[in-house]
C-alpha cells in the first residue's frame, strides 16, 4: 500500500494566506485495480490563481495545483511504470489515477496529458512553467488579444513573474518596444537582461512618469497581471485604439472586498477613457486555446533552442514547504516560475 502526504485547507483568511490555512495529513491509497495507476509527484506548481480558488474551496479538501508526476505502479498499459504525466492532482505526493480521472483532472484530457516531448532535454519542471500553463498564457494571451505590431509600445506589469517575463520576450521577438515593471532591484535587473527597453520598480519609481517618458505617444498594448491601482495609472496613458489583455489581478486577490461577485466593486478602469480612446479591453482564461496548446508549446521550445527565450525558476525544496512557496507569491519572493521540488 502507498501512503500519500496531502496539504488540505484548514482555515480561510480574507486577506493574505497564512501558514495555518493549511494542514498536512497522510492517507493510504488503495492498491491498483484494472486500468488504474499510481503516480508520485516530482514537481508541484504554485500559482496566483490558487488564491481565488481557496475562496470557494471546502475546508478539509486537498489544495488544487498542477504537478509533474512519475508512474510508480500501474495496471494501465497507456501509463507504464516510469512514464511521466502532468495533471491537476493537487498538493499531494501520491495519487491513484485512471483514464476517467485523468480526463477530469487534466486540461481537457489533452493527449492524456502525458509529459510533452518538447520538455525533454530541459528540467521537467518547465512543463509547469515556460512550457506549460504560464507559458501558453503569455503566448496566446499576448499575441491573440494584443495583436502586437512591430514598433508598437507594450507595457507589462508583474514582468518578472512566470507569465510576465515570457510576454516581455515575446514582445521583443515581435519587434515591439517594451516597458516592464517589477517590485525589486534584482527583478528590474533581470528584465533588462531579457531585453526590456525600459525596466522600472513600481514600488520606488513614479509609474505614470515612467510611462510618459518612455511612451510620449501612448501605450499600444498593455498586458495586465496586476489590476487595481496600477491599471488606474496605465489606462489614461494608452494610445488610441490600444489593446488591453487582462490576464490577472494579483493586487486584488487578498482583498475580500474585490472578489468576483462582490457588488460593491469600484472599477480602476476609466470607462470614459476606454470609450474616448476606443480601447479594446479583454479578459481571458488560457483554456480557450486548448485545441492549439501543442502549437504554442512547440513555438516556445523553438524560441528557447534559438536563444530568443529565457526563463528562470524559483525552486523550493521539500513538500513540507509547499505553503511557504505559495505565500511567497504574494510577498514577491519569486523570480520567474515558482515550483516545489518534492
C-alpha positions as a Markdown table, in Angstrom:
| # | Residue | x | y | z |
|---|---|---|---|---|
| 1 | Unk | 0.0 | 0.0 | 0.0 |
| 2 | Unk | 1.2 | 3.5 | -0.8 |
| 3 | Unk | 1.0 | 6.4 | 1.7 |
| 4 | Unk | 0.4 | 9.9 | 0.4 |
| 5 | Unk | 1.1 | 13.2 | 2.2 |
| 6 | Unk | -1.5 | 15.9 | 1.4 |
| 7 | Unk | -2.0 | 19.6 | 2.2 |
| 8 | Unk | -5.6 | 20.4 | 2.9 |
| 9 | Unk | -7.4 | 23.6 | 3.5 |
| 10 | Unk | -7.6 | 24.1 | 7.3 |
| 11 | Unk | -8.8 | 27.7 | 7.6 |
| 12 | Unk | -9.8 | 30.6 | 5.5 |
| 13 | Unk | -8.5 | 34.2 | 5.8 |
| 14 | Unk | -10.0 | 37.1 | 3.9 |
| 15 | Unk | -6.6 | 38.6 | 3.2 |
| 16 | Unk | -3.0 | 37.3 | 2.7 |
| 17 | Unk | -2.8 | 33.5 | 3.1 |
| 18 | Unk | -1.2 | 32.3 | 6.4 |
| 19 | Unk | 0.6 | 29.2 | 7.3 |
| 20 | Unk | -2.2 | 27.9 | 9.5 |
| 21 | Unk | -4.6 | 28.0 | 6.5 |
| 22 | Unk | -3.0 | 24.7 | 5.5 |
| 23 | Unk | -2.7 | 21.3 | 7.3 |
| 24 | Unk | -0.5 | 18.4 | 6.4 |
| 25 | Unk | -2.2 | 15.0 | 6.6 |
| 26 | Unk | -1.4 | 11.5 | 5.4 |
| 27 | Unk | -3.7 | 8.9 | 3.7 |
| 28 | Unk | -3.3 | 5.4 | 2.4 |
| 29 | Unk | -4.1 | 4.7 | -1.2 |
| 30 | Unk | -5.9 | 1.5 | -2.2 |
| 31 | Unk | -4.0 | -0.9 | -4.4 |
| 32 | Unk | -4.3 | -0.5 | -8.2 |
| 33 | Unk | -7.2 | -2.2 | -9.9 |
| 34 | Unk | -7.5 | -2.8 | -13.6 |
| 35 | Unk | -6.9 | 0.4 | -15.7 |
| 36 | Unk | -5.5 | 2.2 | -12.7 |
| 37 | Unk | -2.1 | 3.5 | -11.9 |
| 38 | Unk | -0.3 | 5.4 | -9.1 |
| 39 | Unk | 1.9 | 8.4 | -9.6 |
| 40 | Unk | 4.5 | 10.0 | -7.3 |
| 41 | Unk | 4.8 | 13.8 | -7.5 |
| 42 | Unk | 8.2 | 15.2 | -8.6 |
| 43 | Unk | 7.4 | 18.8 | -9.1 |
| 44 | Unk | 4.3 | 20.8 | -7.8 |
| 45 | Unk | 3.3 | 24.2 | -9.0 |
| 46 | Unk | 2.2 | 27.2 | -7.0 |
| 47 | Unk | 0.3 | 29.8 | -8.9 |
| 48 | Unk | -1.6 | 33.0 | -8.0 |
| 49 | Unk | -5.0 | 31.7 | -9.3 |
| 50 | Unk | -4.9 | 29.2 | -6.4 |
| 51 | Unk | -5.7 | 32.2 | -4.0 |
| 52 | Unk | -9.0 | 32.7 | -5.8 |
| 53 | Unk | -9.7 | 29.0 | -5.8 |
| 54 | Unk | -9.3 | 28.9 | -2.0 |
| 55 | Unk | -12.2 | 31.3 | -1.6 |
| 56 | Unk | -14.7 | 28.6 | -2.8 |
| 57 | Unk | -12.8 | 25.5 | -1.7 |
| 58 | Unk | -14.3 | 23.4 | 1.1 |
| 59 | Unk | -12.4 | 23.1 | 4.4 |
| 60 | Unk | -10.7 | 19.7 | 4.6 |
| 61 | Unk | -10.2 | 19.3 | 0.8 |
| 62 | Unk | -6.8 | 19.0 | -0.9 |
| 63 | Unk | -5.4 | 22.2 | -2.2 |
| 64 | Unk | -5.6 | 22.4 | -6.0 |
| 65 | Unk | -2.5 | 22.6 | -8.2 |
| 66 | Unk | -0.6 | 21.1 | -11.1 |
| 67 | Unk | 2.2 | 18.7 | -10.9 |
| 68 | Unk | 4.6 | 16.6 | -12.9 |
| 69 | Unk | 4.5 | 13.0 | -11.6 |
| 70 | Unk | 6.1 | 9.7 | -12.3 |
| 71 | Unk | 4.2 | 6.4 | -12.5 |
| 72 | Unk | 5.3 | 4.0 | -9.8 |
| 73 | Unk | 2.6 | 1.3 | -10.0 |
| 74 | Unk | 0.4 | 0.5 | -13.0 |
| 75 | Unk | -2.3 | -1.8 | -14.3 |
| 76 | Unk | -2.9 | 0.6 | -17.3 |
| 77 | Unk | -1.0 | -0.1 | -20.5 |
| 78 | Unk | -1.1 | 3.5 | -21.5 |
| 79 | Unk | 0.8 | 4.6 | -18.4 |
| 80 | Unk | 3.7 | 2.1 | -17.8 |
| 81 | Unk | 5.9 | 2.4 | -14.7 |
| 82 | Unk | 8.5 | 5.1 | -15.2 |
| 83 | Unk | 6.4 | 7.2 | -17.5 |
| 84 | Unk | 5.5 | 10.8 | -16.5 |
| 85 | Unk | 2.3 | 12.8 | -16.6 |
| 86 | Unk | 1.2 | 16.3 | -16.0 |
| 87 | Unk | -2.1 | 17.0 | -14.3 |
| 88 | Unk | -4.0 | 18.9 | -11.7 |
| 89 | Unk | -3.7 | 16.3 | -9.0 |
| 90 | Unk | -3.4 | 18.9 | -6.2 |
| 91 | Unk | -0.9 | 19.3 | -3.3 |
| 92 | Unk | -0.3 | 15.6 | -2.7 |
| 93 | Unk | 2.7 | 13.4 | -3.0 |
| 94 | Unk | 0.9 | 10.3 | -4.4 |
| 95 | Unk | -2.3 | 9.9 | -6.4 |
| 96 | Unk | -4.3 | 7.0 | -7.6 |
| 97 | Unk | -5.4 | 7.6 | -11.2 |
| 98 | Unk | -7.3 | 6.1 | -14.1 |
| 99 | Unk | -8.3 | 7.1 | -17.6 |
| 100 | Unk | -11.5 | 8.5 | -16.3 |
| 101 | Unk | -9.8 | 10.5 | -13.5 |
| 102 | Unk | -7.2 | 11.9 | -15.9 |
| 103 | Unk | -10.0 | 13.2 | -18.1 |
| 104 | Unk | -11.3 | 15.2 | -15.1 |
| 105 | Unk | -8.0 | 16.2 | -13.5 |
| 106 | Unk | -6.1 | 17.3 | -16.6 |
| 107 | Unk | -6.6 | 20.1 | -19.1 |
| 108 | Unk | -9.3 | 18.7 | -21.2 |
| 109 | Unk | -7.5 | 15.3 | -21.3 |
| 110 | Unk | -5.1 | 16.9 | -23.8 |
| 111 | Unk | -3.4 | 13.9 | -25.3 |
| 112 | Unk | -4.0 | 12.2 | -21.9 |
| 113 | Unk | -1.7 | 14.9 | -20.7 |
| 114 | Unk | 1.5 | 12.8 | -20.7 |
| 115 | Unk | 4.7 | 14.8 | -20.4 |
| 116 | Unk | 5.1 | 16.6 | -23.8 |
| 117 | Unk | 8.2 | 15.6 | -25.8 |
| 118 | Unk | 9.0 | 19.3 | -26.2 |
| 119 | Unk | 10.1 | 19.3 | -22.5 |
| 120 | Unk | 12.8 | 16.6 | -23.0 |
| 121 | Unk | 16.3 | 18.0 | -22.6 |
| 122 | Unk | 15.1 | 20.5 | -20.0 |
| 123 | Unk | 14.1 | 20.2 | -16.4 |
| 124 | Unk | 10.6 | 18.5 | -16.3 |
| 125 | Unk | 9.6 | 21.4 | -14.1 |
| 126 | Unk | 9.3 | 23.5 | -17.3 |
| 127 | Unk | 6.1 | 21.6 | -18.0 |
| 128 | Unk | 4.6 | 23.7 | -15.2 |
| 129 | Unk | 6.2 | 27.0 | -16.3 |
| 130 | Unk | 7.6 | 28.2 | -19.6 |
| 131 | Unk | 6.4 | 25.1 | -21.5 |
| 132 | Unk | 3.2 | 24.8 | -19.5 |
| 133 | Unk | 0.2 | 26.8 | -18.5 |
| 134 | Unk | 2.1 | 30.1 | -17.7 |
| 135 | Unk | 4.0 | 30.0 | -21.0 |
| 136 | Unk | 0.9 | 29.3 | -23.0 |
| 137 | Unk | -0.9 | 32.1 | -21.1 |
| 138 | Unk | 1.8 | 34.5 | -22.2 |
| 139 | Unk | 1.9 | 33.2 | -25.8 |
| 140 | Unk | -1.8 | 33.3 | -26.7 |
| 141 | Unk | -2.9 | 35.9 | -24.1 |
| 142 | Unk | -0.5 | 38.4 | -25.6 |
| 143 | Unk | -0.4 | 37.5 | -29.3 |
| 144 | Unk | -4.1 | 36.8 | -29.8 |
| 145 | Unk | -5.6 | 39.6 | -27.7 |
| 146 | Unk | -3.0 | 42.4 | -28.1 |
| 147 | Unk | -2.1 | 41.5 | -31.7 |
| 148 | Unk | 1.2 | 43.5 | -31.4 |
| 149 | Unk | 2.7 | 45.2 | -34.4 |
| 150 | Unk | 6.4 | 46.0 | -34.9 |
| 151 | Unk | 7.3 | 49.3 | -33.4 |
| 152 | Unk | 4.4 | 49.4 | -31.0 |
| 153 | Unk | 4.8 | 50.1 | -27.3 |
| 154 | Unk | 4.0 | 47.2 | -25.0 |
| 155 | Unk | 3.6 | 47.6 | -21.2 |
| 156 | Unk | 3.9 | 44.5 | -18.9 |
| 157 | Unk | 3.5 | 44.5 | -15.1 |
| 158 | Unk | 4.5 | 41.7 | -12.7 |
| 159 | Unk | 7.0 | 41.4 | -15.5 |
| 160 | Unk | 9.5 | 39.2 | -13.6 |
| 161 | Unk | 6.9 | 36.5 | -13.0 |
| 162 | Unk | 6.4 | 33.3 | -14.9 |
| 163 | Unk | 3.9 | 34.9 | -17.4 |
| 164 | Unk | 5.1 | 38.5 | -17.5 |
| 165 | Unk | 8.8 | 37.5 | -18.2 |
| 166 | Unk | 7.6 | 35.5 | -21.2 |
| 167 | Unk | 5.5 | 38.3 | -22.5 |
| 168 | Unk | 8.4 | 40.7 | -22.3 |
| 169 | Unk | 10.5 | 38.5 | -24.5 |
| 170 | Unk | 7.7 | 37.6 | -27.0 |
| 171 | Unk | 7.0 | 41.3 | -27.4 |
| 172 | Unk | 10.7 | 41.9 | -28.3 |
| 173 | Unk | 10.7 | 38.9 | -30.7 |
| 174 | Unk | 7.8 | 40.7 | -32.4 |
| 175 | Unk | 9.7 | 43.9 | -32.7 |
| 176 | Unk | 8.0 | 46.0 | -30.0 |
| 177 | Unk | 9.3 | 48.5 | -27.5 |
| 178 | Unk | 8.8 | 47.1 | -24.0 |
| 179 | Unk | 8.1 | 48.9 | -20.8 |
| 180 | Unk | 8.3 | 46.4 | -17.9 |
| 181 | Unk | 7.6 | 46.9 | -14.2 |
| 182 | Unk | 8.6 | 44.7 | -11.3 |
| 183 | Unk | 9.0 | 45.1 | -7.5 |
| 184 | Unk | 12.7 | 44.8 | -6.7 |
| 185 | Unk | 16.1 | 45.9 | -8.0 |
| 186 | Unk | 17.0 | 42.3 | -8.7 |
| 187 | Unk | 13.9 | 41.8 | -10.8 |
| 188 | Unk | 14.4 | 45.0 | -12.7 |
| 189 | Unk | 18.0 | 44.0 | -13.5 |
| 190 | Unk | 16.7 | 40.7 | -14.9 |
| 191 | Unk | 14.1 | 42.4 | -17.0 |
| 192 | Unk | 16.9 | 44.4 | -18.6 |
| 193 | Unk | 18.7 | 41.2 | -19.3 |
| 194 | Unk | 15.6 | 39.9 | -21.1 |
| 195 | Unk | 15.7 | 42.9 | -23.4 |
| 196 | Unk | 13.1 | 45.3 | -21.9 |
| 197 | Unk | 13.7 | 48.8 | -23.3 |
| 198 | Unk | 12.6 | 50.4 | -20.0 |
| 199 | Unk | 12.5 | 48.4 | -16.7 |
| 200 | Unk | 11.3 | 50.1 | -13.5 |
| 201 | Unk | 10.4 | 49.3 | -9.9 |
| 202 | Unk | 6.8 | 50.2 | -9.3 |
| 203 | Unk | 7.5 | 50.4 | -5.6 |
| 204 | Unk | 10.1 | 53.2 | -5.9 |
| 205 | Unk | 9.5 | 54.8 | -9.3 |
| 206 | Unk | 6.7 | 57.1 | -10.4 |
| 207 | Unk | 4.8 | 54.6 | -12.6 |
| 208 | Unk | 2.9 | 57.3 | -14.6 |
| 209 | Unk | 6.0 | 59.4 | -15.2 |
| 210 | Unk | 8.0 | 56.4 | -16.3 |
| 211 | Unk | 5.2 | 55.6 | -18.9 |
| 212 | Unk | 5.0 | 59.3 | -20.0 |
| 213 | Unk | 8.8 | 59.5 | -20.6 |
| 214 | Unk | 9.0 | 56.1 | -22.3 |
| 215 | Unk | 5.8 | 56.3 | -24.4 |
| 216 | Unk | 5.0 | 60.0 | -25.2 |
| 217 | Unk | 2.5 | 58.9 | -27.8 |
| 218 | Unk | 0.9 | 56.4 | -25.5 |
| 219 | Unk | 0.9 | 52.6 | -24.8 |
| 220 | Unk | -0.4 | 50.5 | -27.6 |
| 221 | Unk | -0.6 | 47.1 | -25.8 |
| 222 | Unk | -1.0 | 46.6 | -22.0 |
| 223 | Unk | -0.6 | 43.1 | -20.7 |
| 224 | Unk | -2.0 | 43.3 | -17.2 |
| 225 | Unk | -1.2 | 40.8 | -14.4 |
| 226 | Unk | -1.9 | 43.2 | -11.5 |
| 227 | Unk | -5.1 | 45.3 | -11.9 |
| 228 | Unk | -6.2 | 47.7 | -9.2 |
| 229 | Unk | -4.4 | 50.9 | -8.7 |
| 230 | Unk | -1.7 | 50.1 | -11.2 |
| 231 | Unk | -4.2 | 49.8 | -14.0 |
| 232 | Unk | -5.8 | 53.2 | -13.0 |
| 233 | Unk | -2.4 | 54.8 | -13.8 |
| 234 | Unk | -1.9 | 53.0 | -17.1 |
| 235 | Unk | -5.3 | 53.3 | -18.9 |
| 236 | Unk | -5.2 | 57.1 | -19.2 |
| 237 | Unk | -1.8 | 56.8 | -20.9 |
| 238 | Unk | -2.9 | 54.3 | -23.5 |
| 239 | Unk | -2.8 | 55.3 | -27.2 |
| 240 | Unk | -5.9 | 55.5 | -29.3 |
| 241 | Unk | -7.0 | 52.0 | -30.5 |
| 242 | Unk | -4.9 | 50.4 | -27.8 |
| 243 | Unk | -5.4 | 46.8 | -26.6 |
| 244 | Unk | -5.5 | 45.6 | -23.0 |
| 245 | Unk | -5.1 | 41.9 | -22.2 |
| 246 | Unk | -6.4 | 41.2 | -18.7 |
| 247 | Unk | -4.5 | 38.2 | -17.6 |
| 248 | Unk | -4.6 | 38.6 | -13.8 |
| 249 | Unk | -5.4 | 40.9 | -10.9 |
| 250 | Unk | -3.0 | 39.8 | -8.2 |
| 251 | Unk | -3.2 | 43.2 | -6.4 |
| 252 | Unk | -6.8 | 42.3 | -5.5 |
| 253 | Unk | -6.6 | 38.6 | -4.7 |
| 254 | Unk | -6.1 | 39.2 | -1.0 |
| 255 | Unk | -8.7 | 41.9 | -0.7 |
| 256 | Unk | -12.0 | 40.2 | 0.1 |
| 257 | Unk | -14.0 | 43.3 | -0.9 |
| 258 | Unk | -12.7 | 42.9 | -4.5 |
| 259 | Unk | -13.5 | 39.2 | -5.2 |
| 260 | Unk | -15.6 | 38.2 | -8.1 |
| 261 | Unk | -19.3 | 38.5 | -7.3 |
| 262 | Unk | -19.0 | 41.4 | -4.8 |
| 263 | Unk | -21.4 | 44.1 | -5.9 |
| 264 | Unk | -19.5 | 47.0 | -4.3 |
| 265 | Unk | -16.5 | 46.8 | -6.6 |
| 266 | Unk | -15.2 | 50.2 | -7.8 |
| 267 | Unk | -13.5 | 49.9 | -11.2 |
| 268 | Unk | -10.0 | 51.3 | -11.6 |
| 269 | Unk | -10.6 | 51.4 | -15.3 |
| 270 | Unk | -11.7 | 54.8 | -16.6 |
| 271 | Unk | -14.8 | 53.9 | -18.7 |
| 272 | Unk | -14.8 | 57.3 | -20.3 |
| 273 | Unk | -11.2 | 57.0 | -21.4 |
| 274 | Unk | -11.8 | 53.5 | -22.8 |
| 275 | Unk | -14.7 | 54.8 | -24.9 |
| 276 | Unk | -12.9 | 58.0 | -26.0 |
| 277 | Unk | -9.7 | 56.3 | -27.0 |
| 278 | Unk | -11.6 | 53.3 | -28.4 |
| 279 | Unk | -9.6 | 50.9 | -26.4 |
| 280 | Unk | -10.2 | 47.1 | -26.5 |
| 281 | Unk | -10.1 | 45.5 | -23.1 |
| 282 | Unk | -10.4 | 41.8 | -22.9 |
| 283 | Unk | -10.1 | 39.3 | -20.1 |
| 284 | Unk | -9.3 | 35.7 | -20.8 |
| 285 | Unk | -8.7 | 32.2 | -19.4 |
| 286 | Unk | -6.0 | 30.2 | -21.1 |
| 287 | Unk | -8.2 | 27.1 | -21.6 |
| 288 | Unk | -9.8 | 28.8 | -24.6 |
| 289 | Unk | -6.7 | 27.8 | -26.6 |
| 290 | Unk | -6.7 | 24.1 | -25.6 |
| 291 | Unk | -7.1 | 23.0 | -29.3 |
| 292 | Unk | -3.9 | 24.9 | -30.1 |
| 293 | Unk | -1.9 | 24.1 | -26.9 |
| 294 | Unk | 0.8 | 22.0 | -28.6 |
| 295 | Unk | 1.3 | 24.6 | -31.3 |
| 296 | Unk | 2.2 | 27.2 | -28.6 |
| 297 | Unk | 4.5 | 24.8 | -26.7 |
| 298 | Unk | 6.4 | 23.9 | -29.9 |
| 299 | Unk | 6.9 | 27.5 | -30.7 |
| 300 | Unk | 8.1 | 28.4 | -27.2 |
| 301 | Unk | 10.6 | 25.5 | -27.3 |
| 302 | Unk | 11.9 | 26.6 | -30.6 |
| 303 | Unk | 12.5 | 30.1 | -29.3 |
| 304 | Unk | 14.3 | 28.6 | -26.2 |
| 305 | Unk | 16.5 | 26.5 | -28.5 |
| 306 | Unk | 17.2 | 29.6 | -30.7 |
| 307 | Unk | 18.3 | 31.6 | -27.6 |
| 308 | Unk | 15.4 | 34.0 | -28.0 |
| 309 | Unk | 13.5 | 33.0 | -24.9 |
| 310 | Unk | 15.0 | 32.7 | -21.4 |
| 311 | Unk | 13.3 | 31.6 | -18.2 |
| 312 | Unk | 14.0 | 31.3 | -14.5 |
| 313 | Unk | 12.5 | 29.2 | -11.8 |
| 314 | Unk | 12.4 | 29.8 | -8.1 |
| 315 | Unk | 12.6 | 26.3 | -6.6 |
| 316 | Unk | 11.5 | 25.5 | -3.1 |
| 317 | Unk | 12.9 | 22.2 | -1.8 |
| 318 | Unk | 10.6 | 19.8 | 0.1 |
| 319 | Unk | 6.8 | 19.0 | 0.0 |
| 320 | Unk | 6.6 | 20.3 | 3.6 |
| 321 | Unk | 7.4 | 23.8 | 2.3 |
| 322 | Unk | 4.5 | 23.9 | -0.2 |
| 323 | Unk | 2.5 | 26.6 | 1.7 |
| 324 | Unk | 5.6 | 28.7 | 2.2 |
| 325 | Unk | 6.3 | 28.7 | -1.5 |
| 326 | Unk | 2.7 | 29.7 | -2.2 |
| 327 | Unk | 2.6 | 32.5 | 0.3 |
| 328 | Unk | 5.8 | 33.8 | -1.2 |
| 329 | Unk | 4.0 | 34.6 | -4.4 |
| 330 | Unk | 2.2 | 37.5 | -2.6 |
| 331 | Unk | 5.3 | 38.9 | -0.9 |
| 332 | Unk | 7.5 | 39.0 | -4.1 |
| 333 | Unk | 9.8 | 36.1 | -3.2 |
| 334 | Unk | 9.9 | 34.5 | -6.7 |
| 335 | Unk | 11.6 | 35.4 | -9.9 |
| 336 | Unk | 10.1 | 33.5 | -12.8 |
| 337 | Unk | 8.1 | 30.4 | -12.2 |
| 338 | Unk | 7.7 | 29.2 | -8.6 |
| 339 | Unk | 7.8 | 25.4 | -8.2 |
| 340 | Unk | 8.3 | 22.9 | -5.4 |
| 341 | Unk | 10.7 | 20.0 | -5.8 |
| 342 | Unk | 9.1 | 17.2 | -3.9 |
